[in-house]
Amino acid sequence: YGREEKFLHSLLGMAARRLKPLFDRVLVQKAELVAKIGSVYIPESSMSKMSEGLVVATGPGPRNQTGETVKMTVKEGDTVLLPEYGGDKVEIDKKEYTLYRESELLGVLEK
């Protein structure tokens, strides 16, 4: 890992230690939308409702009909595309996160 990746993993670890999602839940920290053209800032309300976020923690995965755990598709550190609505807001250490079911996530963005 590089210096930035180690720092990112240490930040992710802090929130992940405080909350471990159950089953197919994914804890996501939404990316802040900041748009600027020249010296003019564009308000978030004028931007697309689609957003992305960073996966902070995942549950072990959903259970199939026989009760076995199915592996999650997303993992900690993934950048995911989020739906316009959905998820449950959670505050941990004065930071806002959102819990989604893995099936609510729209996709994983490649680095």
Backbone bond lengths (Angstrom), bond angles and torsions (degrees), N, CA, C in turn:
res aa  C-N    CA-C-N  psi(-1)  N-CA   C-N-CA  omega(-1)  CA-C   N-CA-C  phi
1 Y - - - 1.440 - - 1.527 111.09 -
2 G 1.338 115.57 146.48 1.451 120.57 173.54 1.514 109.88 -84.81
3 R 1.311 116.41 175.67 1.466 121.74 -177.68 1.528 111.66 -59.90
4 E 1.348 117.39 -45.21 1.462 121.01 -179.18 1.522 111.17 -65.23
5 E 1.334 117.45 -40.12 1.467 120.58 179.77 1.520 111.30 -65.46
6 K 1.345 117.60 -39.14 1.465 120.48 177.96 1.526 110.23 -63.23
7 F 1.344 116.95 -42.30 1.461 121.28 178.71 1.529 110.23 -62.70
8 L 1.339 116.67 -44.56 1.456 121.73 179.26 1.521 110.48 -60.60
9 H 1.334 117.24 -45.37 1.455 120.56 -179.65 1.526 111.62 -65.06
10 S 1.336 117.98 -33.80 1.462 119.58 177.68 1.526 110.67 -68.34
11 L 1.347 117.71 -38.22 1.464 120.79 176.61 1.520 110.85 -66.68
12 L 1.331 116.25 -42.98 1.460 119.82 179.17 1.513 110.30 -62.18
13 G 1.313 116.13 -39.84 1.458 120.80 -177.96 1.514 113.14 -62.88
14 M 1.343 117.58 -35.02 1.464 120.83 -179.58 1.523 111.13 -61.29
15 A 1.310 117.20 -48.82 1.468 120.48 -179.83 1.522 110.37 -70.25
16 A 1.334 116.33 -38.17 1.464 119.94 -178.24 1.525 111.40 -64.85
17 R 1.333 117.53 -33.16 1.466 119.73 178.35 1.524 111.34 -70.09
18 R 1.317 117.13 -27.28 1.452 121.41 -178.20 1.520 112.48 -81.18
19 L 1.329 117.21 -30.78 1.464 120.78 -177.70 1.523 109.86 -143.17
20 K 1.304 116.83 119.82 1.460 122.21 175.68 1.528 107.42 -108.06
21 P 1.351 117.81 109.84 1.461 120.18 -178.95 1.536 111.97 -61.22
22 L 1.313 115.65 152.29 1.459 121.74 178.39 1.525 110.58 -97.59
23 F 1.330 115.60 151.32 1.466 124.17 174.84 1.522 113.08 48.25
24 D 1.332 118.25 -118.01 1.474 120.99 -174.25 1.526 112.44 -99.42
25 R 1.317 117.40 25.16 1.467 120.95 -179.69 1.526 110.68 -85.30
26 V 1.339 114.65 148.38 1.461 121.99 -178.49 1.529 107.64 -131.44
27 L 1.332 117.09 126.24 1.462 122.48 177.41 1.527 107.75 -91.88
28 V 1.346 116.42 122.39 1.463 122.22 -173.73 1.521 109.79 -124.79
29 Q 1.328 115.47 138.65 1.455 121.00 170.83 1.518 106.18 -103.98
30 K 1.333 115.74 115.46 1.464 120.19 -177.33 1.522 110.72 -67.99
31 A 1.328 115.38 143.04 1.458 121.29 176.45 1.520 107.59 -75.83
32 E 1.316 116.30 141.16 1.459 120.36 177.96 1.515 109.19 -77.02
33 L 1.319 115.83 132.09 1.455 120.86 178.80 1.520 109.45 -92.45
34 V 1.295 115.66 114.85 1.460 120.81 177.23 1.520 107.07 -131.85
35 A 1.301 115.18 117.82 1.466 119.46 179.06 1.515 108.68 -122.46
36 K 1.300 114.98 136.67 1.452 120.18 -177.24 1.524 108.32 -142.22
37 I 1.307 115.90 130.18 1.464 121.65 174.62 1.524 105.78 -117.87
38 G 1.326 115.70 110.84 1.463 119.31 -174.52 1.505 109.52 64.87
39 S 1.312 117.71 -119.09 1.462 121.35 178.03 1.530 111.68 -108.11
40 V 1.338 116.77 10.77 1.463 121.60 -178.28 1.530 109.39 -103.36
41 Y 1.335 116.16 126.00 1.457 121.20 176.37 1.522 109.45 -89.83
42 I 1.315 115.86 137.08 1.463 121.71 178.30 1.525 107.51 -94.70
43 P 1.338 118.22 126.00 1.465 119.76 -178.87 1.526 111.48 -65.54
44 E 1.338 114.47 149.28 1.459 120.56 -179.44 1.524 111.59 -58.67
45 S 1.333 117.90 -32.91 1.461 121.59 -178.93 1.524 112.05 -64.71
46 S 1.329 117.71 -22.80 1.463 121.49 180.00 1.520 112.38 -88.84
47 M 1.323 116.23 -8.85 1.466 120.01 -177.64 1.520 109.96 -91.95
48 S 1.292 115.81 167.07 1.463 122.11 179.03 1.523 110.13 -57.32
49 K 1.307 116.51 144.85 1.458 120.88 179.59 1.528 111.81 -77.67
50 M 1.323 117.39 -11.86 1.454 120.57 176.57 1.513 107.74 -74.75
51 S 1.298 117.13 137.32 1.450 119.68 179.40 1.518 109.61 -141.07
52 E 1.305 114.20 172.53 1.450 119.23 178.36 1.512 108.88 -124.45
53 G 1.314 115.23 163.55 1.452 119.90 -179.66 1.512 110.24 -154.21
54 L 1.318 114.60 170.47 1.449 122.76 -178.15 1.523 108.82 -106.85
55 V 1.332 117.01 128.61 1.465 121.37 178.23 1.523 107.87 -73.57
56 V 1.324 115.84 120.18 1.458 122.63 -177.85 1.529 110.56 -95.78
57 A 1.326 117.15 -38.53 1.461 121.69 -179.59 1.524 109.13 -156.53
58 T 1.328 115.88 152.57 1.463 120.84 177.02 1.518 109.38 -131.62
59 G 1.314 114.46 155.08 1.451 119.67 172.06 1.520 109.03 -78.56
60 P 1.327 117.72 178.22 1.461 120.49 -179.01 1.526 113.20 -70.78
61 G 1.329 117.57 -23.80 1.462 121.90 -179.89 1.514 110.97 127.77
62 P 1.332 116.54 164.70 1.465 119.95 179.82 1.537 110.59 -73.39
63 R 1.295 115.83 168.17 1.470 121.39 176.98 1.521 108.96 -104.15
64 N 1.323 116.05 141.80 1.461 119.57 176.32 1.528 109.61 -87.53
65 Q 1.323 117.27 -173.91 1.473 121.45 -174.87 1.520 112.91 -64.98
66 T 1.329 117.79 -24.20 1.464 120.54 178.97 1.525 112.37 -91.62
67 G 1.347 117.12 0.23 1.452 121.24 177.67 1.518 114.63 91.20
68 E 1.330 117.14 2.33 1.465 120.23 178.67 1.527 109.94 -80.59
69 T 1.325 116.53 146.54 1.463 121.86 178.75 1.521 109.57 -78.97
70 V 1.338 115.86 130.27 1.460 122.37 177.57 1.532 107.23 -96.15
71 K 1.332 116.94 129.95 1.472 122.26 -176.94 1.527 110.78 -60.98
72 M 1.336 115.35 141.52 1.462 121.83 177.75 1.529 110.34 -72.59
73 T 1.335 116.34 150.41 1.460 122.14 177.81 1.521 110.60 -82.98
74 V 1.332 117.31 -37.65 1.464 121.31 -179.39 1.525 109.97 -93.46
75 K 1.342 115.79 157.69 1.465 120.89 179.04 1.523 109.46 -137.99
76 E 1.320 116.40 166.19 1.461 121.27 178.79 1.521 109.55 -56.71
77 G 1.343 115.33 136.62 1.454 120.47 179.11 1.521 114.00 94.75
78 D 1.349 118.32 -12.87 1.469 121.40 177.48 1.522 110.04 -69.71
79 T 1.326 116.41 145.70 1.460 121.91 171.49 1.517 106.53 -99.22
80 V 1.327 116.51 123.80 1.459 121.08 -174.40 1.527 111.28 -119.54
81 L 1.319 115.45 153.55 1.460 122.76 175.89 1.525 107.34 -90.57
82 L 1.326 116.50 127.30 1.463 121.98 -173.58 1.522 111.61 -104.82
83 P 1.334 116.97 150.55 1.467 120.16 176.60 1.532 110.80 -73.67
84 E 1.320 115.29 164.26 1.460 121.01 179.32 1.528 111.08 -63.79
85 Y 1.310 116.70 -41.53 1.466 121.92 -179.08 1.518 109.17 -124.32
86 G 1.316 115.73 162.15 1.462 120.19 175.38 1.509 112.00 116.23
87 G 1.297 114.79 175.29 1.450 121.37 -179.54 1.515 111.95 81.73
88 D 1.315 114.88 162.48 1.465 122.04 178.24 1.516 108.72 -117.04
89 K 1.317 116.85 124.69 1.459 120.92 -178.90 1.526 110.26 -74.67
90 V 1.347 114.91 138.51 1.456 122.47 -179.21 1.520 107.40 -136.28
91 E 1.327 117.54 138.27 1.458 120.19 176.77 1.529 108.90 -111.48
92 I 1.341 115.75 124.77 1.462 122.07 178.76 1.521 107.24 -128.77
93 D 1.311 116.69 124.68 1.468 121.90 -179.48 1.532 112.03 50.16
94 K 1.320 116.22 44.58 1.467 124.12 177.73 1.528 113.57 63.87
95 K 1.327 117.81 19.77 1.461 122.13 174.04 1.518 107.98 -117.70
96 E 1.319 115.71 143.08 1.460 120.33 -178.00 1.522 111.11 -94.02
97 Y 1.317 114.97 131.27 1.459 123.40 176.84 1.522 107.38 -127.18
98 T 1.325 116.51 167.37 1.461 121.18 176.39 1.517 109.06 -131.71
99 L 1.339 115.83 134.74 1.460 121.88 176.53 1.527 108.94 -97.00
100 Y 1.327 116.74 126.38 1.461 122.50 176.86 1.514 108.84 -122.72
101 R 1.316 115.92 157.57 1.462 120.18 164.99 1.523 105.15 -80.63
102 E 1.313 116.56 146.84 1.463 119.59 -177.93 1.529 111.19 -56.84
103 S 1.307 117.51 -35.40 1.470 121.23 -178.66 1.528 112.89 -68.26
104 E 1.346 118.43 -17.80 1.457 121.63 177.34 1.517 112.84 -78.55
105 L 1.321 117.35 -23.75 1.463 121.89 -179.23 1.533 109.04 -68.17
106 L 1.329 116.18 141.19 1.471 120.49 -175.31 1.511 113.52 -87.71
107 G 1.326 117.59 -24.38 1.461 119.83 179.72 1.507 111.39 170.74
108 V 1.334 114.82 169.18 1.451 122.85 176.56 1.512 107.77 -106.47
109 L 1.335 116.63 129.13 1.467 121.09 179.45 1.525 108.84 -87.66
110 E 1.309 116.76 129.78 1.459 121.87 178.99 1.517 109.57 -72.95
111 K 1.312 116.30 147.73 1.473 121.02 -179.72 1.503 110.73 -83.51
